[in-house]
Amino acid sequence: MIPGSIWRAEKYELNDAARRRAQGAFASLSRGYTHYERRGPRGGKAVILIHGFSVPCFIWDPTFQFLSAAAFQVVRYDLFGRGYSDRPKAEYGMPLYLEQLQQLLDALSIQRANLIGLSMGGPIAAAFAVSYPERVDRLVLIGPIAAETISLGVFYRLAVLPGIGDVLFGVVGNEAMLNAVAKDFFDPASVDLFCERYRIQMEFRGFRRAILSTVRNNMLAGFEDVYAHLGQLGKRVLLIWGEDDKTVPFQHSRGLRRLLPDAEFMPVARCGHIPHFEQPELINPRLREFLS
């Protein structure tokens, strides 16, 4: 058990009072509350936006606004442990994230949807399509964790070690995570505002435990088997990748394209890990075309 004083930056409980400050709504699922926002006509094609390792669903701002205005029914949500979703005491691995998505779709009475996954959200989307092929139409994978394991920095390599990792994460975790978020950008101009929004979730108890558990449950490892199975399903897939991605290197796209030989591929020049956020004027029309 790690003393609360070590994770002293986690000041608040994620309770009803805290949830009332969030935009959107909450679905009560078997593992706790999931925060989500839904916009667009209920009869429109459903599009589910799945964020990555640690940045919650505000990462989808440009996509959420554009697609809902284009008459899609768009849902974005916070993975367990992030944003305003609960931090259940659980193993933060693929089974948890698939269960959360399946139960959220059921709660929203969405039987079939298109999935857009960013970074770690990519293998979640792919694994969901493999597990529930009848519930998925098309997939968009943006800078997804692919067949290769993500190269962890020294901080995260130490953080996965029991005991010492927890202490290290509690003492210097804030700045290390914020530095990692800043690395996602090609243009650093927006980093400060972005990081201020990111910090909010860090103050709720259970955030660091969830992040550590995610690393320890191999969610940054490669997912070759998942993508190989997806490639056999015959679903339409669009891959979008920033050519200057420092988080999931652009060269990882080569192995993924071999596993998904029929996927459409959109490389994005002068762009890092979040092309949909940095270049929405380029990405949004392509998303609308593909999903239509």
C-alpha positions as protocol buffer text, in pm:
chain_id: "A"
residue {
  index: 1
  type: MET
  ca { x: 0 y: 0 z: 0 }
}
residue {
  index: 2
  type: ILE
  ca { x: 139 y: 338 z: -100 }
}
residue {
  index: 3
  type: PRO
  ca { x: 89 y: 616 z: 156 }
}
residue {
  index: 4
  type: GLY
  ca { x: -145 y: 888 z: 36 }
}
residue {
  index: 5
  type: SER
  ca { x: 118 y: 1151 z: 113 }
}
residue {
  index: 6
  type: ILE
  ca { x: 334 y: 1016 z: -171 }
}
residue {
  index: 7
  type: TRP
  ca { x: 59 y: 1084 z: -423 }
}
residue {
  index: 8
  type: ARG
  ca { x: -9 y: 1418 z: -257 }
}
residue {
  index: 9
  type: ALA
  ca { x: -104 y: 1586 z: -586 }
}
residue {
  index: 10
  type: GLU
  ca { x: -425 y: 1380 z: -585 }
}
residue {
  index: 11
  type: LYS
  ca { x: -628 y: 1612 z: -365 }
}
residue {
  index: 12
  type: TYR
  ca { x: -990 y: 1530 z: -440 }
}
residue {
  index: 13
  type: GLU
  ca { x: -1237 y: 1246 z: -457 }
}
residue {
  index: 14
  type: LEU
  ca { x: -1417 y: 1204 z: -787 }
}
residue {
  index: 15
  type: ASN
  ca { x: -1765 y: 1239 z: -635 }
}
residue {
  index: 16
  type: ASP
  ca { x: -2101 y: 1381 z: -740 }
}
residue {
  index: 17
  type: ALA
  ca { x: -1991 y: 1736 z: -665 }
}
residue {
  index: 18
  type: ALA
  ca { x: -1689 y: 1697 z: -893 }
}
residue {
  index: 19
  type: ARG
  ca { x: -1896 y: 1536 z: -1166 }
}
residue {
  index: 20
  type: ARG
  ca { x: -2137 y: 1829 z: -1170 }
}
residue {
  index: 21
  type: ARG
  ca { x: -1850 y: 2047 z: -1294 }
}
residue {
  index: 22
  type: ALA
  ca { x: -1805 y: 1832 z: -1603 }
}
residue {
  index: 23
  type: GLN
  ca { x: -1976 y: 1888 z: -1935 }
}
residue {
  index: 24
  type: GLY
  ca { x: -2169 y: 1598 z: -2076 }
}
residue {
  index: 25
  type: ALA
  ca { x: -2326 y: 1308 z: -1888 }
}
residue {
  index: 26
  type: PHE
  ca { x: -2242 y: 990 z: -1697 }
}
residue {
  index: 27
  type: ALA
  ca { x: -2331 y: 627 z: -1762 }
}
residue {
  index: 28
  type: SER
  ca { x: -2345 y: 395 z: -1461 }
}
residue {
  index: 29
  type: LEU
  ca { x: -2159 y: 80 z: -1568 }
}
residue {
  index: 30
  type: SER
  ca { x: -2061 y: -231 z: -1374 }
}
residue {
  index: 31
  type: ARG
  ca { x: -1718 y: -87 z: -1279 }
}
residue {
  index: 32
  type: GLY
  ca { x: -1837 y: 264 z: -1204 }
}
residue {
  index: 33
  type: TYR
  ca { x: -1936 y: 586 z: -1380 }
}
residue {
  index: 34
  type: THR
  ca { x: -1813 y: 664 z: -1730 }
}
residue {
  index: 35
  type: HIS
  ca { x: -1810 y: 1027 z: -1837 }
}
residue {
  index: 36
  type: TYR
  ca { x: -1920 y: 1088 z: -2196 }
}
residue {
  index: 37
  type: GLU
  ca { x: -2056 y: 1351 z: -2433 }
}
residue {
  index: 38
  type: ARG
  ca { x: -2295 y: 1279 z: -2717 }
}
residue {
  index: 39
  type: ARG
  ca { x: -2381 y: 1527 z: -2991 }
}
residue {
  index: 40
  type: GLY
  ca { x: -2551 y: 1512 z: -3329 }
}
residue {
  index: 41
  type: PRO
  ca { x: -2878 y: 1359 z: -3448 }
}
residue {
  index: 42
  type: ARG
  ca { x: -2972 y: 1033 z: -3276 }
}
residue {
  index: 43
  type: GLY
  ca { x: -3058 y: 886 z: -3614 }
}
residue {
  index: 44
  type: GLY
  ca { x: -2719 y: 973 z: -3761 }
}
residue {
  index: 45
  type: LYS
  ca { x: -2440 y: 722 z: -3814 }
}
residue {
  index: 46
  type: ALA
  ca { x: -2279 y: 656 z: -3476 }
}
residue {
  index: 47
  type: VAL
  ca { x: -1912 y: 746 z: -3435 }
}
residue {
  index: 48
  type: ILE
  ca { x: -1729 y: 659 z: -3113 }
}
residue {
  index: 49
  type: LEU
  ca { x: -1409 y: 849 z: -3030 }
}
residue {
  index: 50
  type: ILE
  ca { x: -1157 y: 657 z: -2815 }
}
residue {
  index: 51
  type: HIS
  ca { x: -869 y: 857 z: -2672 }
}
residue {
  index: 52
  type: GLY
  ca { x: -520 y: 736 z: -2587 }
}
residue {
  index: 53
  type: PHE
  ca { x: -301 y: 653 z: -2290 }
}
residue {
  index: 54
  type: SER
  ca { x: -355 y: 948 z: -2060 }
}
residue {
  index: 55
  type: VAL
  ca { x: -515 y: 1252 z: -2231 }
}
residue {
  index: 56
  type: PRO
  ca { x: -894 y: 1240 z: -2174 }
}
residue {
  index: 57
  type: CYS
  ca { x: -1167 y: 1300 z: -2427 }
}
residue {
  index: 58
  type: PHE
  ca { x: -1108 y: 1673 z: -2474 }
}
residue {
  index: 59
  type: ILE
  ca { x: -835 y: 1561 z: -2716 }
}
residue {
  index: 60
  type: TRP
  ca { x: -1121 y: 1512 z: -2964 }
}
residue {
  index: 61
  type: ASP
  ca { x: -1250 y: 1872 z: -2958 }
}
residue {
  index: 62
  type: PRO
  ca { x: -1209 y: 1950 z: -3333 }
}
residue {
  index: 63
  type: THR
  ca { x: -1329 y: 1606 z: -3444 }
}
residue {
  index: 64
  type: PHE
  ca { x: -1626 y: 1601 z: -3207 }
}
residue {
  index: 65
  type: GLN
  ca { x: -1748 y: 1940 z: -3320 }
}
residue {
  index: 66
  type: PHE
  ca { x: -1696 y: 1882 z: -3692 }
}
residue {
  index: 67
  type: LEU
  ca { x: -1851 y: 1535 z: -3722 }
}
residue {
  index: 68
  type: SER
  ca { x: -2154 y: 1620 z: -3510 }
}
residue {
  index: 69
  type: ALA
  ca { x: -2214 y: 1929 z: -3728 }
}
residue {
  index: 70
  type: ALA
  ca { x: -2191 y: 1695 z: -4029 }
}
residue {
  index: 71
  type: ALA
  ca { x: -2493 y: 1499 z: -3897 }
}
residue {
  index: 72
  type: PHE
  ca { x: -2308 y: 1210 z: -3739 }
}
residue {
  index: 73
  type: GLN
  ca { x: -2412 y: 1093 z: -3393 }
}
residue {
  index: 74
  type: VAL
  ca { x: -2079 y: 1137 z: -3214 }
}
residue {
  index: 75
  type: VAL
  ca { x: -1984 y: 1002 z: -2870 }
}
residue {
  index: 76
  type: ARG
  ca { x: -1659 y: 1073 z: -2692 }
}
residue {
  index: 77
  type: TYR
  ca { x: -1584 y: 935 z: -2348 }
}
residue {
  index: 78
  type: ASP
  ca { x: -1313 y: 910 z: -2085 }
}
residue {
  index: 79
  type: LEU
  ca { x: -1150 y: 573 z: -2037 }
}
residue {
  index: 80
  type: PHE
  ca { x: -1162 y: 446 z: -1680 }
}
residue {
  index: 81
  type: GLY
  ca { x: -890 y: 616 z: -1476 }
}
residue {
  index: 82
  type: ARG
  ca { x: -891 y: 932 z: -1690 }
}
residue {
  index: 83
  type: GLY
  ca { x: -1082 y: 1257 z: -1705 }
}
residue {
  index: 84
  type: TYR
  ca { x: -1407 y: 1242 z: -1511 }
}
residue {
  index: 85
  type: SER
  ca { x: -1458 y: 865 z: -1541 }
}
residue {
  index: 86
  type: ASP
  ca { x: -1419 y: 658 z: -1224 }
}
residue {
  index: 87
  type: ARG
  ca { x: -1092 y: 498 z: -1117 }
}
residue {
  index: 88
  type: PRO
  ca { x: -1205 y: 146 z: -1019 }
}
residue {
  index: 89
  type: LYS
  ca { x: -965 y: -79 z: -832 }
}
residue {
  index: 90
  type: ALA
  ca { x: -903 y: -311 z: -1125 }
}
residue {
  index: 91
  type: GLU
  ca { x: -640 y: -429 z: -1369 }
}
residue {
  index: 92
  type: TYR
  ca { x: -619 y: -157 z: -1634 }
}
residue {
  index: 93
  type: GLY
  ca { x: -571 y: -387 z: -1930 }
}
residue {
  index: 94
  type: MET
  ca { x: -756 y: -464 z: -2252 }
}
residue {
  index: 95
  type: PRO
  ca { x: -1042 y: -663 z: -2088 }
}
residue {
  index: 96
  type: LEU
  ca { x: -1138 y: -361 z: -1876 }
}
residue {
  index: 97
  type: TYR
  ca { x: -1143 y: -121 z: -2171 }
}
residue {
  index: 98
  type: LEU
  ca { x: -1340 y: -358 z: -2393 }
}
residue {
  index: 99
  type: GLU
  ca { x: -1594 y: -416 z: -2117 }
}
residue {
  index: 100
  type: GLN
  ca { x: -1629 y: -40 z: -2066 }
}
residue {
  index: 101
  type: LEU
  ca { x: -1691 y: 29 z: -2436 }
}
residue {
  index: 102
  type: GLN
  ca { x: -1936 y: -260 z: -2474 }
}
residue {
  index: 103
  type: GLN
  ca { x: -2137 y: -152 z: -2170 }
}
residue {
  index: 104
  type: LEU
  ca { x: -2133 y: 214 z: -2274 }
}
residue {
  index: 105
  type: LEU
  ca { x: -2274 y: 129 z: -2618 }
}
residue {
  index: 106
  type: ASP
  ca { x: -2545 y: -79 z: -2452 }
}
residue {
  index: 107
  type: ALA
  ca { x: -2627 y: 203 z: -2209 }
}
residue {
  index: 108
  type: LEU
  ca { x: -2663 y: 446 z: -2502 }
}
residue {
  index: 109
  type: SER
  ca { x: -2866 y: 195 z: -2710 }
}
residue {
  index: 110
  type: ILE
  ca { x: -2608 y: 201 z: -2989 }
}
residue {
  index: 111
  type: GLN
  ca { x: -2602 y: -137 z: -3157 }
}
residue {
  index: 112
  type: ARG
  ca { x: -2350 y: -62 z: -3433 }
}
residue {
  index: 113
  type: ALA
  ca { x: -2094 y: 214 z: -3472 }
}
residue {
  index: 114
  type: ASN
  ca { x: -1784 y: 343 z: -3645 }
}
residue {
  index: 115
  type: LEU
  ca { x: -1480 y: 361 z: -3418 }
}
residue {
  index: 116
  type: ILE
  ca { x: -1201 y: 619 z: -3423 }
}
residue {
  index: 117
  type: GLY
  ca { x: -908 y: 533 z: -3197 }
}
residue {
  index: 118
  type: LEU
  ca { x: -607 y: 750 z: -3116 }
}
residue {
  index: 119
  type: SER
  ca { x: -278 y: 601 z: -2995 }
}
residue {
  index: 120
  type: MET
  ca { x: -373 y: 343 z: -2727 }
}
residue {
  index: 121
  type: GLY
  ca { x: -731 y: 391 z: -2841 }
}
residue {
  index: 122
  type: GLY
  ca { x: -627 y: 232 z: -3170 }
}
residue {
  index: 123
  type: PRO
  ca { x: -572 y: -121 z: -3036 }
}
residue {
  index: 124
  type: ILE
  ca { x: -881 y: -81 z: -2817 }
}
residue {
  index: 125
  type: ALA
  ca { x: -1088 y: -6 z: -3128 }
}
residue {
  index: 126
  type: ALA
  ca { x: -924 y: -291 z: -3320 }
}
residue {
  index: 127
  type: ALA
  ca { x: -971 y: -540 z: -3037 }
}
residue {
  index: 128
  type: PHE
  ca { x: -1335 y: -437 z: -2999 }
}
residue {
  index: 129
  type: ALA
  ca { x: -1394 y: -497 z: -3371 }
}
residue {
  index: 130
  type: VAL
  ca { x: -1231 y: -840 z: -3340 }
}
residue {
  index: 131
  type: SER
  ca { x: -1438 y: -927 z: -3030 }
}
residue {
  index: 132
  type: TYR
  ca { x: -1767 y: -777 z: -3154 }
}
residue {
  index: 133
  type: PRO
  ca { x: -1744 y: -764 z: -3535 }
}
residue {
  index: 134
  type: GLU
  ca { x: -2121 y: -736 z: -3569 }
}
residue {
  index: 135
  type: ARG
  ca { x: -2114 y: -406 z: -3378 }
}
residue {
  index: 136
  type: VAL
  ca { x: -1848 y: -225 z: -3582 }
}
residue {
  index: 137
  type: ASP
  ca { x: -1875 y: -75 z: -3930 }
}
residue {
  index: 138
  type: ARG
  ca { x: -1555 y: 115 z: -4013 }
}
residue {
  index: 139
  type: LEU
  ca { x: -1244 y: 200 z: -3816 }
}
residue {
  index: 140
  type: VAL
  ca { x: -1010 y: 498 z: -3817 }
}
residue {
  index: 141
  type: LEU
  ca { x: -677 y: 450 z: -3641 }
}
residue {
  index: 142
  type: ILE
  ca { x: -477 y: 767 z: -3572 }
}
residue {
  index: 143
  type: GLY
  ca { x: -114 y: 714 z: -3473 }
}
residue {
  index: 144
  type: PRO
  ca { x: -215 y: 383 z: -3312 }
}
residue {
  index: 145
  type: ILE
  ca { x: 4 y: 166 z: -3096 }
}
residue {
  index: 146
  type: ALA
  ca { x: 75 y: -93 z: -3361 }
}
residue {
  index: 147
  type: ALA
  ca { x: 257 y: -428 z: -3377 }
}
residue {
  index: 148
  type: GLU
  ca { x: 570 y: -297 z: -3205 }
}
residue {
  index: 149
  type: THR
  ca { x: 601 y: -211 z: -2837 }
}
residue {
  index: 150
  type: ILE
  ca { x: 627 y: 159 z: -2762 }
}
residue {
  index: 151
  type: SER
  ca { x: 976 y: 253 z: -2647 }
}
residue {
  index: 152
  type: LEU
  ca { x: 936 y: 366 z: -2286 }
}
residue {
  index: 153
  type: GLY
  ca { x: 1151 y: 644 z: -2150 }
}
residue {
  index: 154
  type: VAL
  ca { x: 1363 y: 595 z: -1839 }
}
residue {
  index: 155
  type: PHE
  ca { x: 1086 y: 732 z: -1618 }
}
residue {
  index: 156
  type: TYR
  ca { x: 825 y: 480 z: -1731 }
}
residue {
  index: 157
  type: ARG
  ca { x: 1074 y: 193 z: -1731 }
}
residue {
  index: 158
  type: LEU
  ca { x: 1139 y: 263 z: -1364 }
}
residue {
  index: 159
  type: ALA
  ca { x: 774 y: 333 z: -1292 }
}
residue {
  index: 160
  type: VAL
  ca { x: 668 y: -19 z: -1383 }
}
residue {
  index: 161
  type: LEU
  ca { x: 885 y: -163 z: -1107 }
}
residue {
  index: 162
  type: PRO
  ca { x: 678 y: -248 z: -795 }
}
residue {
  index: 163
  type: GLY
  ca { x: 745 y: -31 z: -494 }
}
residue {
  index: 164
  type: ILE
  ca { x: 1013 y: 201 z: -629 }
}
residue {
  index: 165
  type: GLY
  ca { x: 799 y: 278 z: -932 }
}
residue {
  index: 166
  type: ASP
  ca { x: 506 y: 389 z: -718 }
}
residue {
  index: 167
  type: VAL
  ca { x: 727 y: 618 z: -510 }
}
residue {
  index: 168
  type: LEU
  ca { x: 896 y: 764 z: -816 }
}
residue {
  index: 169
  type: PHE
  ca { x: 562 y: 821 z: -987 }
}
residue {
  index: 170
  type: GLY
  ca { x: 427 y: 997 z: -680 }
}
residue {
  index: 171
  type: VAL
  ca { x: 725 y: 1229 z: -646 }
}
residue {
  index: 172
  type: VAL
  ca { x: 795 y: 1334 z: -1006 }
}
residue {
  index: 173
  type: GLY
  ca { x: 500 y: 1189 z: -1198 }
}
residue {
  index: 174
  type: ASN
  ca { x: 330 y: 1520 z: -1276 }
}
residue {
  index: 175
  type: GLU
  ca { x: 610 y: 1681 z: -1469 }
}
residue {
  index: 176
  type: ALA
  ca { x: 713 y: 1357 z: -1639 }
}
residue {
  index: 177
  type: MET
  ca { x: 360 y: 1303 z: -1772 }
}
residue {
  index: 178
  type: LEU
  ca { x: 324 y: 1664 z: -1879 }
}
residue {
  index: 179
  type: ASN
  ca { x: 655 y: 1646 z: -2065 }
}
residue {
  index: 180
  type: ALA
  ca { x: 530 y: 1335 z: -2242 }
}
residue {
  index: 181
  type: VAL
  ca { x: 210 y: 1516 z: -2343 }
}
residue {
  index: 182
  type: ALA
  ca { x: 410 y: 1810 z: -2477 }
}
residue {
  index: 183
  type: LYS
  ca { x: 605 y: 1569 z: -2697 }
}
residue {
  index: 184
  type: ASP
  ca { x: 284 y: 1483 z: -2882 }
}
residue {
  index: 185
  type: PHE
  ca { x: 283 y: 1823 z: -3054 }
}
residue {
  index: 186
  type: PHE
  ca { x: 472 y: 1921 z: -3367 }
}
residue {
  index: 187
  type: ASP
  ca { x: 402 y: 2288 z: -3297 }
}
residue {
  index: 188
  type: PRO
  ca { x: 466 y: 2373 z: -2928 }
}
residue {
  index: 189
  type: ALA
  ca { x: 250 y: 2688 z: -2939 }
}
residue {
  index: 190
  type: SER
  ca { x: -57 y: 2517 z: -2789 }
}
residue {
  index: 191
  type: VAL
  ca { x: 120 y: 2309 z: -2525 }
}
residue {
  index: 192
  type: ASP
  ca { x: 61 y: 2535 z: -2222 }
}
residue {
  index: 193
  type: LEU
  ca { x: -317 y: 2559 z: -2262 }
}
residue {
  index: 194
  type: PHE
  ca { x: -338 y: 2189 z: -2343 }
}
residue {
  index: 195
  type: CYS
  ca { x: -144 y: 2095 z: -2029 }
}
residue {
  index: 196
  type: GLU
  ca { x: -365 y: 2312 z: -1808 }
}
residue {
  index: 197
  type: ARG
  ca { x: -668 y: 2113 z: -1919 }
}
residue {
  index: 198
  type: TYR
  ca { x: -475 y: 1791 z: -1868 }
}
residue {
  index: 199
  type: ARG
  ca { x: -383 y: 1877 z: -1507 }
}
residue {
  index: 200
  type: ILE
  ca { x: -745 y: 1871 z: -1388 }
}
residue {
  index: 201
  type: GLN
  ca { x: -772 y: 1491 z: -1398 }
}
residue {
  index: 202
  type: MET
  ca { x: -442 y: 1454 z: -1209 }
}
residue {
  index: 203
  type: GLU
  ca { x: -598 y: 1595 z: -892 }
}
residue {
  index: 204
  type: PHE
  ca { x: -855 y: 1317 z: -856 }
}
residue {
  index: 205
  type: ARG
  ca { x: -751 y: 1021 z: -646 }
}
residue {
  index: 206
  type: GLY
  ca { x: -672 y: 706 z: -841 }
}
residue {
  index: 207
  type: PHE
  ca { x: -532 y: 867 z: -1155 }
}
residue {
  index: 208
  type: ARG
  ca { x: -171 y: 761 z: -1101 }
}
residue {
  index: 209
  type: ARG
  ca { x: -271 y: 414 z: -991 }
}
residue {
  index: 210
  type: ALA
  ca { x: -467 y: 375 z: -1316 }
}
residue {
  index: 211
  type: ILE
  ca { x: -178 y: 502 z: -1530 }
}
residue {
  index: 212
  type: LEU
  ca { x: 71 y: 270 z: -1362 }
}
residue {
  index: 213
  type: SER
  ca { x: -163 y: -25 z: -1394 }
}
residue {
  index: 214
  type: THR
  ca { x: -210 y: 49 z: -1764 }
}
residue {
  index: 215
  type: VAL
  ca { x: 165 y: 31 z: -1825 }
}
residue {
  index: 216
  type: ARG
  ca { x: 202 y: -281 z: -1613 }
}
residue {
  index: 217
  type: ASN
  ca { x: -81 y: -453 z: -1802 }
}
residue {
  index: 218
  type: ASN
  ca { x: 102 y: -416 z: -2134 }
}
residue {
  index: 219
  type: MET
  ca { x: -125 y: -158 z: -2294 }
}
residue {
  index: 220
  type: LEU
  ca { x: 182 y: 6 z: -2451 }
}
residue {
  index: 221
  type: ALA
  ca { x: 303 y: -326 z: -2592 }
}
residue {
  index: 222
  type: GLY
  ca { x: 252 y: -440 z: -2947 }
}
residue {
  index: 223
  type: PHE
  ca { x: -79 y: -585 z: -3064 }
}
residue {
  index: 224
  type: GLU
  ca { x: 27 y: -788 z: -3367 }
}
residue {
  index: 225
  type: ASP
  ca { x: -225 y: -1068 z: -3311 }
}
residue {
  index: 226
  type: VAL
  ca { x: -514 y: -823 z: -3277 }
}
residue {
  index: 227
  type: TYR
  ca { x: -431 y: -644 z: -3602 }
}
residue {
  index: 228
  type: ALA
  ca { x: -366 y: -970 z: -3787 }
}
residue {
  index: 229
  type: HIS
  ca { x: -715 y: -1085 z: -3689 }
}
residue {
  index: 230
  type: LEU
  ca { x: -865 y: -748 z: -3782 }
}
residue {
  index: 231
  type: GLY
  ca { x: -703 y: -772 z: -4124 }
}
residue {
  index: 232
  type: GLN
  ca { x: -898 y: -1092 z: -4187 }
}
residue {
  index: 233
  type: LEU
  ca { x: -1239 y: -939 z: -4109 }
}
residue {
  index: 234
  type: GLY
  ca { x: -1268 y: -738 z: -4430 }
}
residue {
  index: 235
  type: LYS
  ca { x: -1366 y: -415 z: -4255 }
}
residue {
  index: 236
  type: ARG
  ca { x: -1271 y: -80 z: -4403 }
}
residue {
  index: 237
  type: VAL
  ca { x: -988 y: 82 z: -4212 }
}
residue {
  index: 238
  type: LEU
  ca { x: -829 y: 425 z: -4247 }
}
residue {
  index: 239
  type: LEU
  ca { x: -482 y: 482 z: -4098 }
}
residue {
  index: 240
  type: ILE
  ca { x: -374 y: 841 z: -4026 }
}
residue {
  index: 241
  type: TRP
  ca { x: -18 y: 905 z: -3910 }
}
residue {
  index: 242
  type: GLY
  ca { x: 188 y: 1218 z: -3843 }
}
residue {
  index: 243
  type: GLU
  ca { x: 522 y: 1190 z: -4018 }
}
residue {
  index: 244
  type: ASP
  ca { x: 693 y: 1357 z: -3722 }
}
residue {
  index: 245
  type: ASP
  ca { x: 522 y: 1145 z: -3455 }
}
residue {
  index: 246
  type: LYS
  ca { x: 766 y: 1106 z: -3164 }
}
residue {
  index: 247
  type: THR
  ca { x: 526 y: 903 z: -2947 }
}
residue {
  index: 248
  type: VAL
  ca { x: 438 y: 621 z: -3189 }
}
residue {
  index: 249
  type: PRO
  ca { x: 709 y: 657 z: -3455 }
}
residue {
  index: 250
  type: PHE
  ca { x: 597 y: 687 z: -3815 }
}
residue {
  index: 251
  type: GLN
  ca { x: 802 y: 382 z: -3913 }
}
residue {
  index: 252
  type: HIS
  ca { x: 565 y: 168 z: -3706 }
}
residue {
  index: 253
  type: SER
  ca { x: 310 y: 231 z: -3978 }
}
residue {
  index: 254
  type: ARG
  ca { x: 497 y: -3 z: -4212 }
}
residue {
  index: 255
  type: GLY
  ca { x: 442 y: -313 z: -3999 }
}
residue {
  index: 256
  type: LEU
  ca { x: 79 y: -223 z: -3939 }
}
residue {
  index: 257
  type: ARG
  ca { x: 11 y: -177 z: -4310 }
}
residue {
  index: 258
  type: ARG
  ca { x: 148 y: -526 z: -4374 }
}
residue {
  index: 259
  type: LEU
  ca { x: -104 y: -662 z: -4122 }
}
residue {
  index: 260
  type: LEU
  ca { x: -384 y: -448 z: -4270 }
}
residue {
  index: 261
  type: PRO
  ca { x: -301 y: -462 z: -4643 }
}
residue {
  index: 262
  type: ASP
  ca { x: -639 y: -325 z: -4752 }
}
residue {
  index: 263
  type: ALA
  ca { x: -632 y: -24 z: -4519 }
}
residue {
  index: 264
  type: GLU
  ca { x: -634 y: 326 z: -4664 }
}
residue {
  index: 265
  type: PHE
  ca { x: -330 y: 524 z: -4554 }
}
residue {
  index: 266
  type: MET
  ca { x: -301 y: 898 z: -4493 }
}
residue {
  index: 267
  type: PRO
  ca { x: 45 y: 1023 z: -4389 }
}
residue {
  index: 268
  type: VAL
  ca { x: 43 y: 1379 z: -4258 }
}
residue {
  index: 269
  type: ALA
  ca { x: 350 y: 1597 z: -4315 }
}
residue {
  index: 270
  type: ARG
  ca { x: 479 y: 1838 z: -4050 }
}
residue {
  index: 271
  type: CYS
  ca { x: 264 y: 1680 z: -3783 }
}
residue {
  index: 272
  type: GLY
  ca { x: 321 y: 1489 z: -3459 }
}
residue {
  index: 273
  type: HIS
  ca { x: 112 y: 1240 z: -3265 }
}
residue {
  index: 274
  type: ILE
  ca { x: -224 y: 1419 z: -3282 }
}
residue {
  index: 275
  type: PRO
  ca { x: -284 y: 1524 z: -3645 }
}
residue {
  index: 276
  type: HIS
  ca { x: -661 y: 1550 z: -3596 }
}
residue {
  index: 277
  type: PHE
  ca { x: -595 y: 1815 z: -3328 }
}
residue {
  index: 278
  type: GLU
  ca { x: -312 y: 2002 z: -3498 }
}
residue {
  index: 279
  type: GLN
  ca { x: -443 y: 1992 z: -3855 }
}
residue {
  index: 280
  type: PRO
  ca { x: -822 y: 1955 z: -3835 }
}
residue {
  index: 281
  type: GLU
  ca { x: -871 y: 2146 z: -4160 }
}
residue {
  index: 282
  type: LEU
  ca { x: -692 y: 1859 z: -4336 }
}
residue {
  index: 283
  type: ILE
  ca { x: -813 y: 1562 z: -4132 }
}
residue {
  index: 284
  type: ASN
  ca { x: -1182 y: 1642 z: -4078 }
}
residue {
  index: 285
  type: PRO
  ca { x: -1290 y: 1637 z: -4446 }
}
residue {
  index: 286
  type: ARG
  ca { x: -1108 y: 1305 z: -4492 }
}
residue {
  index: 287
  type: LEU
  ca { x: -1291 y: 1159 z: -4191 }
}
residue {
  index: 288
  type: ARG
  ca { x: -1628 y: 1275 z: -4324 }
}
residue {
  index: 289
  type: GLU
  ca { x: -1555 y: 1125 z: -4665 }
}
residue {
  index: 290
  type: PHE
  ca { x: -1440 y: 793 z: -4521 }
}
residue {
  index: 291
  type: LEU
  ca { x: -1724 y: 755 z: -4271 }
}
residue {
  index: 292
  type: SER
  ca { x: -1986 y: 847 z: -4529 }
}
